[in-house]
Amino acid sequence: MLAKLTSKNQLTLPKSILSDFEGAEYFDVTGENGCIVLTPVRITRAGAVRAKLAELGLSGTDVADAVAWARQ
């Protein structure tokens, strides 16, 4: 099957291929031995929150303290 690369670097994947990956919205893209490899990944809100907390340098204790403060 062919997939054409558009001028905006987009590919449309064939339905017959994607039917094996129902519900997948995101794919990890890597290049291996001259091939493009797409691996479906599931992104969760919790993962995004953990990544943001790590980026900000906040610990679990910081979050617990903030929740305790907000509940006062």
Buried (B, 14 or more C-beta within 10 A) or exposed (E): EEEEEEEEEEEEEEEEEEEEEEEEEEEEEEEEEEEEEBEBEEEEEEEEEEEEBEEEEEEEEEEEEEEEEEEE
